[in-house]
Amino acid sequence: MIARRAVFPDAKVRDLLQRFVPAADEVGRLQRGKDPESLLFQKVAEQGHYAGRSVPTSTRQGLYATTADGRLLASINHNDPTRVAAMLEKALAAWDALPETERGAQAGWDGTTQRQRLEGRYPQEGLVLRVTTRDLPRPGAAGAAQRDGWRAKAWNLDYAWFRSPEAAAFVPAARTLGATRALEGPTLDRLTRVTLVDNVRGQTYPAPKESLERARLTTTVTASEGTRLTLVLEGEARWEQSGTWHIGGQSPPTPTKRGFEGRLLGSATWDTETQRFVAFELLAIGTRWGATQYNGRHDDLDANPIGYLFELASDAPHEHIVPAGFWEYGW
């Protein structure tokens, strides 16, 4: 998200990109997968800014300019638009120097063979929530230190997926006013320890099951009109994990704790005829603390306020993004 705000609105970067075919993808699968497109990406990445590592890791984040058959033109992993523009200029110069015969696609592969994308598990008939995460205002000196630079506007996006039976688990069995239902099992698990994590400034991991101390979400029918039920959602969550991470690049890794504690409140509208939500808003407000290796909190370990907004996502292709903690879904 930092790069989207800092790099790609830049006029020079946008002008240079007119000569490229931009593509974006979630790097987790690409940097570890064994399918053809993952292997092609790994081939490209190992020629770039991660080349020559004496101790290889799976990390291959960054921006890569490449030919269709995997020849690297240039690469960088940076949020400075000036440096990114310089990388794009270098890539164009390398492209212009290539003979026409070396600019084509990889022979014998149509780009679709053996695709193994998690997007294929998108719950078309279920519930898909867009999750926006950001820091909340802090009082006094603690707040002043966070009001400058990109941190003042830092936020991130994730998604939460629920198949049809899981979506229906939000709705009380009785359709009468005042009827309630307590969410439980994988559905509650997904809303709390998998999604309520601190990804405001970078990537982090779902909280392990044993770290979940409290988790509750109750839905109550507050109105009924035709096929529409109005629900109020209310709950709370707390988890804390002790771990050892290379926080801020420190070596050896640092033992620390990370966690979240907060309240959940929202409303939703369920259509009893289509068996789907037609509206959904849930707000989680609380406190986060600690850090992991890649979430950018190395200088911000103390407990401070954070907020999460769950909203009904559209069915547009750009919202079919696989949730960051999908491997915890058990699908």
N, C-alpha and C positions, 0 to 999 in steps of 0.2 A: 504494500500500500504506500510506503514511503516513496518508492520509485515512481509509482503512478502519479503522485502529486508533484514530486520534485523534478522528474526527468522528462516525462512525455508531454507535458504542456509547453515545454521550452520551444520557442519558434524555430531555432536552428535544427534541433533534433527532429521536429515534425517535418521540416523541409527535406532533410536528408532521408527520412523514412519513406519519402515518395518513391525512391528507387529500390525499396525492399518489399518483401512480402512478409509482414509481421505475423508472428504466431506466438501464443502464450499457452503454457500448460503447467500443471502442478508437477513440481520436480520430484516429489517423493517416489512415485512409481517409475519415472523415467530413469532416475539415477540408480535404481536397484533392479529393475525388471529384466527379464530374459527374452521378451518378445522382440520382434524385428525393429519396431520404432524406438524402443528403449535402448537396444544395442546400438542403433544409429546415433542416438543422442549421446550415449556414453563415448562412442568413437569421436564425436565432435568435441565433447567436453575435455577429453584427455589430451587434446591438442592445444587447449586454451590455457587460461590463467591457473588451472589446477594441475597442469602437466608437470611431470618430473617429481612428484611427491615420493619421498623415500619410504613413507608409511602411508600407503593409499587408504583413503576413506571413501564413503559413498557420497560425500558432499560435492555437489556440482552446480550449485546455484549460480546464476548470473545471466548475462546477455551474450548471445552467440550469433555471429553472422557466418553463414556456411553455404556451400553449394548444396544442391539437391542430393548429391551422393556422399556428403559427409566430409568434404574438405573444408577445414576451418579457414575463414578469411580474417577474422579478428574476434576478440572477446574481452569482456570486462565484468566486474561485479562491483558496481559503485552507484551512488545516488547523486553524484555531481553531474548535472547536464552538460557542462563543458567537457568533462572527461568522456562522457558517453558520446558526445558529438565527434570528438577526436577519434574514438574507436570506430564509429560509423564511416568517417572519412577514410580511415586506414582500410576498412573492409572494402569500400568502393574502389579504392586504388588497386587492391589485390584482385578484385573481380574484373576490373577493366584490363588488367594485365593477363588474364587467362585467355587461352585460345577458345574459340567458340565450341570446339569439340570437347572441352573439359567443363562445360557449364551445365550439362544435361543431368537427368535423373539417373539413379542407380538402375542399371539394366536388369530386367527380369523381375522387378518388384513394382506392383501397381500402387503401393502405399496403403493398401487396405488388408493385405493378407495377415491372418493370425492376430488381428487387433484384440487386445484383452483390456478393454477400458472399463473402469468401475462406473463410469457414467451410464453404462448399460443397465445398471441396477437402480437407476432413478425410479422412485415410487410414483409412477404416473397417476395412479388412482388413490394415493395416500395423502400425506400432509408434508409439505416442504416449507420450512421456516428459514428466513434470512435472519442472521444474528449479527447485529452491529455492536461492537465493543469499544468503549472509550473510557479514559480517566475522567473522573468528576472533579469539580473545583475543590481546591484545598485552601484552608484558611492560613493566614500569617506567612511566616518565612518559608514554610514547606511549600505553600502554594506559589510564592514568588519565584522559587527556583524552578518550577515546572511551567511557567507561563511564557518562556522564551523559546524561539526556534521551533523546529518541527514537532517537538514534544507537546507543545501547547495545543496542537491540532491533531495529534496522533489518534488514529482509530483503525479498526480492522473489521473484516467481514469473515463470517463463516456461515455454514448452513447446517441445519438439523433435519434429517430425513426420518419419516415414520411410514411404514406400510399401512395399508387400510385397516387391519385389525388393531394396530397400535394407535392409529388416529382415533378409532372408535373407543379406545380405552380411556380417552379424556371425558367421555360423555356419560352422565349418570344413566343407569338402566331405566329408572322411572322418568317420565317426561313431565312430571308435575312440578309446580313451583316449590322451591325449597329442597328438591331432591339433590343429593350430593354423591360424589364418588371420589375416592382417594386413589390417585395415580400410584402405580407400583411397578415392580419388575423392570425390564429393559427400558420401558418408556420413560420412567422416572429417572433411571440411571443415566440415560442419554441427555436429559435436560440438565442434570446437575454436574456430576463429576466429569462427563465427557465434554460438555460445552462451556460450563462456567469456569474457564481457565483464563489466565492472563496472557492474551495474544495481542494486546494493544500495540506494542512496538515490534513484535516479531513472532516467531514460531515457538510453540511450546507443546507439551504432551498432555493427554488426558490424565486426570488423577487416577491412581490405582484404586481398585475396589475397596481394599482394606483401609484406605484413607478417608472414606466417606463416613462421617460421624452422625450427621443428621440430613435427612432428605424427606421433604413432604410437599405435596401439591394436591389441593382439594378443589374440585370444580363443583359449582352450585348452579342449578337452574334458577334464573331470576326473571325470565320472561319467556312467553311462548306465543307465537303468532303464525298461524298457518303451519307451514312445514319448518319454520325457523325457531330454533331454541337459542336463547341468549344465556351464556354461561359467564360466571365470574370465577377467576382462578386466583388462588391464594396459597402461599406456602413459604418454605424456608429451606436453606441448605447450608451445610458447613462441611468442609473437608480440609485436611492438613496432611502433608506428606513430608517426611524427613528424607533427604537425599544428598547426594554428592555430585556436584556438577562443575564443569569448567566455566564458571561465571565470569563473563567479560574476558575470556581467553586466559584466565588464571591457570597456572599449572604449578603444583598439583591441584586437582579439583578441590572445591570448597564444600565442606559439610554445611548444610543449611536446611531451613524449612520453608515451604511455600504453601499457600492455601487461600481459601475464600470462605467468607461467611456473609450471608445476606438474606433479604426477604424477596419474595416473588409476588407480584400482583398483576392481574390483567383481565381481559375479557375476550370472548370469542362467540361466534355465531355458527351453529351447526344446522345443516339442512338435513332433515330426517328422510327426505325423499331420495336425494342423491347420495346420502351417507358421506358427506364431505363438509369440511369447514369452508365457509364463504368469507369469514373474517376471523382474524386471530392477532391479538397483541398481548405480549407478556413482557413485563419489565422486571429485571432483577437488579436490585441496588444493594451494594454491600461494600466489603473491604477485602482487598487482596494484599498479600505480603510475600516476600521472598523472590526468588528468580531461578531460571534454568539457563542452560548454555546459550540459547539463541533468542531469548525473548527481550533482550535489551534492558534488563532491570539491574545491571551490575552496580549502579550507583543509586538505586532506589528500592532498597530491600524492605524498608519499614512499611507498616500497615498504612494504606491510604485508600480513598474511595474509588470505586469502579462501578460502571453500569453496563448492562446488557439489554438490548432491545430485540425481542423475537417478533418478527412480522411475517405474515403470509407472503410467500414469494410468488412471483409470477411464473408462468410456464415457459417463459422465453428461454432460448438456448443458453444465453449467458448466465442464467440462474440454475443451470444443471450442474453446478460445481460440486464435486464430491466433498463431503464434510471432512475437515482436517483429522478428526479422530475416528474415521470410518472403520479402521481395523478393530475397534472396540464393539462394533455393532453385532458381530456374529452372523452376518448375512453371507 
